[in-house]
Amino acid sequence: MNKKKTVEYGRYGYMFIAPFFIVFLIFQLYPLLLTLYLSFVEYYYKGMDTLVKGGWNNFGNYAAVLVGSTGKLFDTETCIAIRQTVIIWVINFIPQILLALLLAAWFTDNTIKLKGQGAFKVMMYMPNIITASSIAVLFYSLFAKSGPFSKLMVQWGWISDTYDTMKDSAAWTIGLIGFMQFWMWYGNTMIVLIAGILGISPSLYEAAMVDGATSTQQFFNVTLPLLRPILQYTLVTSAIGGMQMYDIPALFNVSDSYRGQPLIQGTSYGASDTVTMIIKAYGITAKNYGKAAAASVILFMITLVVSGIFFVMSRDKEPKPKHAVVK
Amino acid sequence: MKKIKKGLALSLALAMGLSLCACGDKGGTTAEQPKDTAEATKADTSADTQEATDGADAPAAAMEKPGTDGEKIYVYGWNSEFVGYVTDEFLAKYPEYTDLIETVNLGVGGGSDEYKTAIENAVSGNTDQYASVFGMDDALAPYFMMSDYTANYYDLGITDAMYANCYAYTKDYATFDGQLKGLTWQATPGCFCYRRDIAQEVLGVSEPDQVQEYVKDWATFTDTASKMKEKGYFMVSGVDDLAYPYRDAVTSPWVTKDGDTETLNIDQAIKDYLEMTKVFYDNGYTDGTTQWADAWNANFDGPVFGYFGTTWFTFWNVTSLSKEHAAAGDWGMVAGPADYHWGGTYIAVGKDSPNPELAAFIAYTMCCDEDFMYEHLKNDKDFVNNKNAVQRVIDEGGLKIPEFSDQDPLETWAAQTDKINLKYATEYDSTFYGYLADAVSAYDKDGDMDAALKVLKDRISQSYSYIVIE
């Protein structure tokens, strides 16, 4: 009797959070587990409707992803694509974080008091609003063999013949892809860093100024150390996003059948192939789900390890006070 | 604002270009079927076709019109070409079916993974809009036709007599184990489109009959290329322009099947193609463009002697991309050094269609009905897959293309079409020819055939681990 009278408000709480868990279970956990399962079994289509479904195949999919045709470890499309993805990410991330830091420092500097900050921020964030596909296509037309860039260079007499940045040079290809990524994301990173800097107590800057510290000294001795958690966050999210890079390189490719010059000597895989493009080729084009799943799991492990390393690297050396005292 | 607008216009233009290329690329790049097992049957059917086509003058048997009280069906296509053919021409002739047919234009590349996936879903019952009729790009057609999802036209009431006036290769291509799985209304014979002004300047002749002598086989073609180079012209725009003519020259399939074992086989024509691209690359006979890229498009008015083309290529590419020289009627067309086909759309009927009679009737009307196809050729200049219809247009004076100095391409095409042979197509062709592009660039740069072939083999083994590679 008593029980019936008690109103269990907790129940409603569960109902409110249920939608998240339902969506999570169906669209995230299930695919994740299925991918893991598929990576261990033989599972592919021959043609449109002949499904070849074998049992557990002893890491056969992983071997296919990691061992090349000559038996050499890591001499495969997937491994080369992973290396290229990392290279493109590095090309994009280093200038991105440097420029974002510089801009964030300027925008938050009380002694400069920049005018029209809002307008600048919007303009710098703008590339991030444009869809990646439009940017890729735009750059492709600018730098194509018959594009304005190539034509101008010839007109000014800098080069003798028009140049196909996609077809003639691996360095140009990945350089441009890296630049597009940089250009798209530095605004976003800058906003995050500004938020981080604004979170630093102004009294610290005042104290530094009273002690006669210059702007540079303030930046290196106050801003940077205190910005470390935010930098770490930026680094990790960027690394995760970078490993999954797909849209820009995929669209910047001139065509499906031509994938650019090889970047890594002795291989013949297109310079702009990233891991996710390879996974798509296995899973959707060739419908070899087992192998695609194995490649995805490897990508997942790499992401995990890379994030872990960055996390450990940028952690505070001295132990933090575990919990602030809360009354 | 101006910048944004310009950017927008640029990207839109490029998107258009790319989508075009997506469709053309696939169309061209792919033509396939695994055929070893089907080879015996294929030979049989081609014999049949031959017989049937011998009596091409006789009017073909007609199919009975289905009633208008059947179930509603859905017709899928990847662009407006096929879907528009149904709505604008089929329904114009048979308006009584308007309420029974709904078209779905997916708006993606005909050879794209997106189209493949959408059709797979639509024919395997994953949607309530079952694809009773759908278009298949030449390249991807074997992929669909070899599966059990597509119906056998013979079971639907289409007979050899009805399809008797088709060009033999289109029927061979769509026949598997004696089952006719696809019909097409287009034949797509290849040709070589050249610039008359350049021919006149370099070769001293400009009429097709005379120019054909300079491109009649690959040796002559290469000689002519060197003459072009002396005068500062490129023979073709890029080495990949040579790909399609070589494709149909193969005398063995990409993959030979023995029971469940599939073994990779690299045909001599593929190696010949690699050698040829090397000659063109080393000697600078091309401008080094990639097919469908902007530079390639621009060369229609540039210093390029000619392009390998086909029926649709003439109207969609040559006459639209070439501005100045098309307006001057500077183009000409010859058969060129090779017999080949490029692209085309096949029509399939889904096996579980709720109204198979109507589905088959659509395919019948579009691909077998001589009068209907005659009108289509006359009005749309689409080279139809019906010998009688083509002959009727030729008898009436043919087509005159002003951009080609009023040359009539029909006889060139008709003669070429009879020589096309697709016996060795496999369902892998589209993908493997894509991989071949990588081998071409490796070979042209380094000149090492074994290394180039290894590139090809590596790429194949990475995606298709079950194919045995020796």
Contacts between the chains, C-beta under 8 A, distances in Angstrom:
chain1	res1	chain2	res2	distance
A	44	B	465	7.8
A	44	B	466	7.3
A	46	B	466	7.1
A	47	B	34	7.7
A	47	B	143	6.4
A	47	B	146	5.4
A	47	B	147	6.2
A	47	B	427	5.7
A	48	B	120	6.8
A	48	B	143	5.5
A	48	B	144	6.1
A	48	B	146	6.9
A	48	B	147	3.6
A	48	B	149	6.6
A	49	B	147	4.2
A	49	B	148	5.7
A	49	B	149	6.2
A	52	B	466	7.2
A	64	B	465	5.5
A	68	B	458	7.7
A	69	B	457	7.2
A	69	B	458	5.7
A	69	B	461	5.6
A	69	B	469	7.7
A	76	B	462	6.6
A	77	B	458	7.6
A	77	B	459	7.5
A	77	B	462	4.7
A	78	B	462	8.0
A	134	B	7	7.7
A	134	B	11	5.0
A	137	B	11	4.7
A	137	B	14	4.7
A	137	B	15	6.2
A	137	B	18	7.2
A	138	B	7	5.6
A	138	B	10	6.2
A	138	B	11	5.2
A	138	B	14	7.7
A	140	B	14	6.6
A	141	B	10	5.3
A	141	B	11	7.4
A	141	B	13	7.7
A	141	B	14	4.9
A	141	B	294	6.8
A	144	B	293	6.2
A	144	B	294	4.9
A	144	B	295	6.5
A	145	B	288	7.7
A	145	B	289	6.4
A	145	B	293	6.6
A	145	B	294	7.0
A	145	B	295	3.8
A	146	B	293	7.7
A	146	B	294	4.6
A	146	B	295	3.9
A	146	B	297	7.9
A	146	B	298	4.9
A	147	B	294	6.7
A	162	B	295	7.1
A	164	B	288	7.1
A	164	B	289	7.8
A	164	B	290	7.4
A	164	B	293	7.9
A	164	B	295	7.2
A	166	B	290	7.9
A	167	B	288	7.6
A	167	B	290	6.1
A	167	B	441	7.9
A	254	B	290	5.1
A	254	B	293	5.7
A	255	B	21	6.5
A	255	B	25	6.2
A	255	B	290	6.3
A	255	B	291	7.4
A	255	B	292	6.4
A	255	B	293	7.6
A	256	B	22	8.0
A	256	B	25	6.9
A	256	B	434	5.9
A	257	B	25	7.0
A	257	B	29	6.6
A	257	B	433	7.3
A	257	B	434	3.8
A	257	B	435	7.7
A	257	B	436	7.9
A	257	B	437	4.2
A	257	B	438	8.0
A	258	B	240	7.9
A	258	B	290	5.6
A	258	B	437	5.1
A	258	B	438	7.6
A	258	B	441	7.4
A	259	B	438	6.7
A	261	B	441	7.4
A	268	B	438	5.8
A	268	B	439	7.9
A	268	B	442	5.1
A	268	B	455	4.0
A	268	B	458	7.2
A	269	B	438	7.9
A	270	B	438	7.4
A	280	B	113	7.9
A	281	B	463	6.3
A	282	B	462	7.9
A	282	B	463	6.2
A	284	B	113	4.7
A	284	B	117	7.1
A	285	B	113	5.6
A	285	B	431	6.9
A	285	B	463	7.1
A	286	B	431	7.4
A	286	B	463	3.9
A	286	B	464	6.0
A	288	B	463	6.6
A	288	B	464	7.3
A	288	B	465	6.7
A	291	B	465	6.7
